Amino acid sequence: MSSSKNSVWYHKLTDFIKKFKLPVILASAALVLIAAAVMWVLSTQQITPPPTSPEADGLQHDTTRTEDPPSVSSASTELTPTAPTEGTTPPLSEETSEPPQSQQQTETEKPAETQSTTEPPDQTQPTEAPETGPSTQLPSSPEAAAQALLDGMTLEEKIYQLFIITPEQLCGVTGTVTRSGSATKSALQAHPVGGVILFAANIQTPDQVTGFISGLQTDSPLGLFIAVDEEGGAVARLGKNPNMGTTAFPPMGEIGAAGDTDNAYNAGLTIGQDIRRFGFNLDFAPIADVDSNPDNPVIKDRSFSSDPIIAAAMVAACVEGFRESGVLCTLKHFPGHGDTSTDSHYGSASSFKTLDELQSCEFLPFKSGIAAGADVVMLGHISLPNVTGNDLPATLSYEITTGILRQQLGFNGLIVTDAMSMAAITDRFSSGAAAVQALQAGADLILMPSNLENAVTGILNAVKSGELTEERLNESVYRILYTKLTHGIISFD
């Protein structure tokens, strides 16, 4: 009975296997066994996740900002980087003005290695950036905000704030820089200067210069003074460029000769409005010199008048116009370049007047401009041997800068030097020594040193040695920051 049943079940199982095709079942079972084996192997291994940083996968990823290709000149060449050397900046033809005609080259006249109107190539940029700058969370008053910014700055950052330089000096290149980008951004991070001055070659079209200035401001750790020499007449970086669409003014001497101070006011107002719309916030104008020496080779009709009373009235009206425009203006060239017989671009310049004579003539337009609210006074490289008893230029003279301009004339605004690349300075002083002496004299801003890094190093070493106190440095930096805050160059709540 039992054997018979077993036989029946055996035959049933055989039929079932035949019916459902045993190979398929066996294959399925094999797959199950393989999957189980794989799971066991994986459970005994350490799984390594894929790389998450740009360097981890062994590839060099470009994480920098991408930019449009630079628009090069017809020669399609890049600017040639050069390490700044002492005394290499050529003397200028009119204070912070264009180089002499022999040095002014058009795009087609430039040598191929320097022919470009683009941002300099990235490989020329400094590789070291300063420590993190001051916080952007500022108090609500300009005084407190300026102090907060000052307190958060390193010594090196304070020193760089003292300088206004050209874009070419900033980037350390030959040729002409006409746009901002990654190269200028790197340069501003490594050299956080207080301002940049543009010349005619840097200014081509409205869109170009507006974008250039906007980019510089965006990339600056702090807001920049963006300066220009726009006096009217012969010294007009924008006014003489027909592409810019600004108002052309005659020499200020013609406005002074007409005798109507409303014309001087309108000149200041219109020039200020014209340049402000492109992003300029500082004009090295108006001329406050009295054209008192017929042999003077540099001032002439840039001055409002040879009569100090007329010049004083015109300067005051022009300052009022600038103030209405919202652009910072500058009285130049204290203590008065109109009486000199030489041009400080090419050598020492002196006025041999006594203090009484200066007070009755040269000082009058400066006094009226200061009373009208001028923001800045520019020091000329002019010595006053019959006042000081020496041949130190005003730029480096404590007696002239602090004793007369600050204390006697009561000027509390910013004091800027004339370009320190002029022969009146470079023939006698190194960039470092001149920068230190200018600060000791009482200047706040140093314009276009012949060698920026030597000037910075000179100040740094002077502070560390005690030759120049950090408190003296702080006075100027605070004044710079306060001016930027009160004129919207640095934003605060």
C-alpha positions in Angstrom: 0.0 0.0 0.0 2.7 2.4 1.0 4.9 1.5 -2.0 2.0 2.0 -4.3 1.4 5.5 -2.9 5.0 6.5 -3.2 5.0 5.4 -6.8 1.9 7.5 -7.5 3.5 10.6 -5.9 6.7 10.0 -7.8 4.9 9.9 -11.1 2.9 13.0 -10.2 6.1 14.9 -9.4 7.7 13.8 -12.6 4.8 14.9 -14.6 4.8 18.3 -12.8 8.5 18.9 -13.5 8.0 18.0 -17.1 5.0 20.2 -17.4 6.6 23.3 -15.9 10.1 22.9 -17.4 12.5 22.2 -14.6 15.4 24.2 -16.3 13.5 27.4 -15.9 13.1 26.7 -12.2 16.7 25.8 -11.7 17.8 28.9 -13.6 15.7 31.1 -11.3 17.1 29.4 -8.2 20.6 30.0 -9.6 19.9 33.7 -10.0 18.7 33.9 -6.4 21.8 32.3 -5.1 24.0 34.6 -7.2 22.2 37.7 -5.8 22.7 36.5 -2.3 26.4 36.0 -2.9 26.8 39.5 -4.2 25.0 41.0 -1.2 27.3 39.1 1.1 30.4 40.4 -0.7 29.2 44.0 -0.6 28.4 43.8 3.1 32.1 43.1 3.8 33.5 46.0 1.7 34.1 49.8 2.6 32.2 51.9 0.0 34.1 55.2 -0.9 31.8 58.1 -2.0 32.7 60.1 -5.1 34.9 63.3 -4.7 33.0 66.4 -3.7 35.7 69.1 -3.9 37.3 70.5 -7.1 40.7 69.1 -6.2 39.5 65.6 -5.0 39.0 64.1 -8.4 42.4 65.0 -9.6 41.1 67.5 -12.1 41.8 71.3 -12.1 38.4 73.0 -12.1 38.2 76.7 -13.0 36.2 78.2 -10.2 37.0 81.8 -11.0 34.6 84.3 -12.5 34.3 84.0 -16.2 34.4 87.2 -18.3 33.8 88.3 -21.8 36.9 88.1 -24.0 38.8 91.4 -23.8 38.3 93.7 -26.8 41.8 94.2 -28.1 43.2 96.8 -30.3 44.0 96.4 -34.0 47.3 94.8 -33.1 45.6 92.1 -31.0 48.3 92.0 -28.5 48.3 91.9 -24.7 49.8 94.4 -22.3 53.3 93.6 -21.2 53.6 93.3 -17.4 56.4 95.3 -15.9 57.7 95.4 -12.3 57.5 99.1 -11.2 60.9 100.7 -10.8 61.9 103.8 -9.1 61.5 106.9 -11.2 60.0 105.2 -14.2 56.8 107.2 -14.4 57.4 110.1 -16.8 56.8 113.6 -15.7 53.4 114.9 -16.6 52.6 118.1 -18.6 50.1 119.5 -16.2 50.0 118.3 -12.6 48.0 115.1 -12.7 47.6 115.7 -16.4 48.5 113.9 -19.6 52.2 113.1 -20.4 53.9 115.7 -22.7 53.1 115.5 -26.3 56.2 113.6 -27.1 55.0 110.8 -24.8 51.3 110.9 -25.9 50.9 108.1 -28.5 47.8 107.1 -30.3 46.7 103.5 -30.5 48.4 103.1 -33.9 51.6 104.8 -32.7 52.2 102.5 -29.7 54.7 99.7 -30.0 53.1 96.3 -30.6 54.1 94.9 -27.2 52.1 97.6 -25.4 49.3 98.4 -27.9 46.1 97.5 -26.1 43.1 99.2 -24.6 42.0 96.2 -22.6 42.2 94.9 -19.1 45.8 93.5 -18.5 46.2 89.7 -18.6 45.4 87.8 -15.5 48.9 86.3 -15.1 50.3 89.8 -14.3 48.2 90.2 -11.2 49.5 90.0 -7.6 49.0 86.6 -6.0 48.8 87.7 -2.4 45.7 89.4 -1.0 45.6 91.4 2.2 43.9 90.2 5.3 40.1 90.4 5.4 38.9 94.0 5.3 36.6 95.8 7.7 33.1 94.7 8.3 30.3 96.2 6.1 27.9 96.3 9.1 28.3 100.0 9.9 26.8 102.3 12.5 24.3 104.9 11.4 26.4 108.0 11.8 29.3 108.8 9.4 31.6 109.6 12.4 30.9 106.2 14.1 31.0 104.4 10.7 34.4 105.9 9.8 35.8 104.9 13.2 34.4 101.4 12.9 36.0 100.9 9.5 39.3 102.3 10.8 39.3 100.0 13.8 38.8 97.0 11.5 41.7 97.8 9.1 45.1 96.3 9.2 48.1 98.6 9.1 48.7 97.7 5.4 45.1 98.4 4.5 45.4 101.8 6.1 48.5 102.6 4.2 47.0 101.7 0.8 44.0 103.9 1.5 46.4 106.9 1.3 47.1 106.5 -2.4 45.4 107.6 -5.6 47.0 106.0 -8.6 46.4 105.2 -12.3 44.9 101.9 -13.5 48.3 101.1 -15.1 50.1 101.6 -11.8 47.5 99.5 -10.1 48.0 96.6 -12.4 51.8 97.1 -13.0 51.5 97.1 -16.8 52.6 99.2 -19.7 50.1 100.4 -22.2 46.6 101.6 -21.4 44.0 100.0 -19.3 40.4 100.8 -20.3 38.3 98.1 -18.7 37.8 96.3 -15.4 37.7 92.6 -14.9 39.4 89.7 -13.0 42.9 91.4 -13.4 41.9 94.7 -11.9 39.8 92.8 -9.2 42.9 90.9 -8.1 45.0 94.0 -8.1 42.5 95.9 -5.9 42.4 93.0 -3.5 46.1 92.9 -3.2 46.5 96.7 -3.3 43.3 98.2 -1.8 44.2 101.8 -2.7 42.0 104.8 -1.8 41.4 105.9 -5.4 42.1 105.7 -9.1 42.7 108.6 -11.5 41.8 108.3 -15.2 43.4 110.2 -18.1 42.2 110.8 -21.6 43.6 107.5 -22.9 41.5 105.6 -20.3 38.3 107.4 -21.4 36.9 106.3 -24.8 33.1 106.2 -24.9 30.3 106.8 -22.4 29.5 103.1 -22.1 33.1 102.1 -21.8 34.1 104.5 -19.1 30.9 103.9 -17.1 31.4 100.2 -17.2 35.1 100.6 -16.3 34.4 102.8 -13.3 31.4 100.6 -12.1 33.6 97.5 -12.3 36.4 99.2 -10.3 33.9 100.3 -7.6 32.3 96.8 -7.4 35.7 95.1 -7.0 37.2 97.5 -4.5 37.1 96.3 -0.8 36.1 99.9 0.0 34.7 102.6 -2.3 37.2 104.4 -4.5 37.8 108.0 -5.2 37.5 108.1 -9.0 39.4 111.2 -10.0 39.9 113.2 -13.2 41.4 116.5 -14.2 38.4 118.3 -15.7 39.1 122.0 -15.5 37.7 123.2 -18.8 39.9 124.8 -21.5 43.0 122.8 -22.4 42.8 120.4 -19.4 39.5 118.6 -20.1 39.8 114.8 -20.3 36.2 114.3 -21.2 35.4 117.7 -22.6 38.0 117.3 -25.4 36.7 113.9 -26.3 33.8 114.3 -28.9 32.5 110.8 -28.1 31.6 111.7 -24.5 28.9 114.3 -25.2 30.0 116.6 -22.3 29.9 120.4 -22.3 33.0 122.1 -23.6 34.1 125.1 -21.6 36.7 127.8 -22.6 39.7 128.4 -20.4 38.7 129.7 -16.9 40.7 132.8 -17.7 38.0 133.8 -20.3 35.3 133.2 -17.7 37.1 135.3 -15.2 37.7 138.1 -17.7 33.9 138.3 -18.4 33.5 139.3 -14.8 30.3 137.3 -14.1 30.5 134.8 -11.2 27.4 133.1 -12.5 29.4 131.8 -15.3 32.0 130.3 -12.9 29.2 128.7 -10.9 27.7 127.2 -14.0 31.1 125.8 -15.1 31.5 124.1 -11.7 27.9 122.8 -11.7 27.9 121.6 -15.3 31.3 120.0 -15.2 30.4 118.2 -12.0 27.1 116.9 -13.5 28.8 115.9 -16.7 31.4 113.7 -15.1 29.3 112.4 -12.3 26.9 110.6 -14.6 29.9 108.4 -15.7 30.8 107.6 -12.1 33.5 110.2 -11.4 33.3 111.5 -7.8 36.4 113.7 -7.5 37.5 116.5 -9.8 41.0 118.0 -9.5 39.6 121.4 -10.2 39.2 124.4 -10.0 42.5 126.2 -10.3 42.9 128.6 -7.4 46.2 129.9 -8.6 46.5 133.6 -9.4 48.2 134.2 -12.8 50.5 136.7 -11.2 53.8 136.0 -13.1 53.8 136.6 -16.8 56.7 134.2 -17.1 54.9 131.3 -15.6 55.0 128.4 -18.0 52.2 126.2 -16.7 49.2 128.1 -15.2 48.4 131.0 -17.6 44.7 131.1 -18.6 43.9 128.0 -16.5 43.7 130.6 -13.7 40.6 132.7 -13.5 42.6 135.9 -13.3 45.8 137.8 -12.6 43.7 139.9 -10.1 43.5 138.0 -6.8 40.1 139.6 -5.9 38.5 138.5 -9.2 40.1 135.0 -8.9 38.8 134.6 -5.4 35.2 135.5 -6.3 35.3 133.1 -9.3 36.8 130.3 -7.3 34.2 130.6 -4.6 31.3 130.5 -7.2 32.9 127.6 -9.0 33.2 125.6 -5.8 29.5 126.3 -5.1 28.6 124.9 -8.5 30.7 121.7 -7.9 29.1 121.2 -4.5 25.6 121.5 -6.0 26.6 118.8 -8.6 27.6 116.4 -5.8 31.1 115.9 -7.0 34.1 116.6 -4.7 36.2 119.5 -6.0 39.8 120.4 -5.4 41.5 123.8 -5.0 45.0 123.7 -6.5 48.0 124.3 -6.3 48.6 125.5 -2.7 50.4 127.8 -1.8 50.0 129.1 -5.4 51.8 128.0 -8.6 50.9 131.2 -10.5 53.9 133.2 -9.3 56.6 130.6 -10.1 58.8 130.9 -13.2 59.3 127.1 -13.6 57.1 124.1 -14.1 57.3 121.6 -11.2 56.8 118.7 -13.7 60.3 119.2 -14.8 62.1 120.6 -11.8 62.0 122.5 -8.6 59.6 125.5 -8.5 59.8 128.3 -6.0 57.9 131.5 -5.0 60.1 134.1 -3.4 57.2 136.1 -1.9 57.0 136.8 1.8 54.2 135.5 3.9 52.5 139.0 3.9 52.7 139.1 0.1 51.2 135.6 -0.2 48.4 136.5 2.1 47.4 139.5 0.1 47.5 137.7 -3.3 48.0 133.9 -3.7 46.1 132.9 -0.6 42.9 134.8 -1.3 41.3 132.4 -3.8 42.2 129.5 -1.5 40.6 131.3 1.4 37.4 132.0 -0.6 37.3 128.5 -1.9 37.6 127.0 1.6 34.9 129.3 2.9 32.6 128.2 0.0 33.1 124.6 1.1 35.8 123.1 -1.0 36.3 119.4 -0.1 40.0 119.0 -1.1 43.1 121.1 -1.4 46.0 120.0 -3.6 49.5 120.8 -2.5 51.9 122.0 -5.2 55.6 121.1 -5.3 56.4 124.7 -4.6 58.9 126.0 -2.1 58.7 129.2 -0.2 62.2 130.0 0.9 61.3 133.5 2.2 58.7 132.0 4.4 60.2 128.7 5.6 63.9 129.5 5.2 64.5 126.3 3.1 63.7 124.8 -0.3 61.4 122.0 0.8 58.3 121.9 -1.5 55.0 122.5 0.1 54.1 118.9 -0.4 56.8 117.9 2.1 56.7 121.0 4.4 55.0 120.8 7.8 55.3 124.6 8.1 53.3 125.2 4.8 50.9 122.2 4.9 50.0 122.2 8.6 51.2 125.5 9.8 49.7 127.6 7.1 47.0 125.6 5.3 45.6 123.8 8.3 46.2 126.2 11.1 46.2 129.7 9.6 43.7 129.1 6.8 41.6 126.7 8.9 41.2 124.0 6.3 39.8 120.8 7.8 39.1 118.8 4.6 41.3 116.4 2.6 44.8 117.5 1.6 46.2 115.7 -1.5 49.6 116.0 -3.0 50.2 116.9 -6.6 51.5 113.9 -8.6 54.6 112.5 -6.8 56.0 111.3 -10.1 57.0 114.9 -11.1 60.6 115.8 -11.4 60.3 118.3 -8.5 60.0 115.3 -6.3 61.8 112.4 -8.1 64.9 114.4 -8.7 65.5 114.7 -5.0 63.6 112.1 -3.1 62.8 108.4 -3.3 59.2 107.3 -3.4 59.4 106.0 0.1 61.0 109.0 1.6 58.7 111.4 -0.2 55.6 109.5 1.0 56.7 109.6 4.6 57.6 113.3 4.5 54.3 114.2 2.9 52.4 112.5 5.7 54.7 114.1 8.3 53.9 117.4 6.7 50.2 116.8 7.0 49.0 115.5 3.7 46.2 112.9 3.7 46.3 111.5 0.1 49.4 110.8 -2.0 48.9 111.0 -5.7 50.7 108.8 -8.2 53.9 108.0 -6.5 56.7 107.1 -8.9 56.8 103.6 -7.3 53.7 102.5 -5.4 55.3 99.5 -3.6 58.3 101.5 -2.5 56.1 104.2 -1.2 53.9 101.7 0.8 57.0 100.0 2.2 58.5 103.3 3.1 55.5 104.3 5.2 55.2 100.8 6.7 58.9 100.9 7.8 58.5 104.4 9.2 55.5 103.4 11.3 57.3 100.3 12.6 60.5 102.3 13.5 58.5 105.1 15.1 59.6 107.7 12.6 55.9 108.1 11.7 53.2 107.3 14.3 50.2 105.1 13.6 48.1 107.8 15.2 49.2 110.2 12.5 48.3 107.6 9.9 44.9 107.1 11.5 44.1 110.9 11.3 44.4 110.8 7.5 42.7 107.5 7.0 39.7 108.5 9.2 39.4 111.8 7.2 39.4 109.7 4.0 36.8 107.3 5.2 34.6 110.0 6.6 34.7 111.9 3.3 33.8 108.7 1.4 30.9 108.0 3.8 29.5 111.5 3.7 29.6 111.6 -0.1 28.0 108.2 -0.8 31.2 106.5 -1.9 30.9 104.1 0.9 27.3 103.1 1.8 26.1 102.9 5.4 22.7 102.8 7.1 
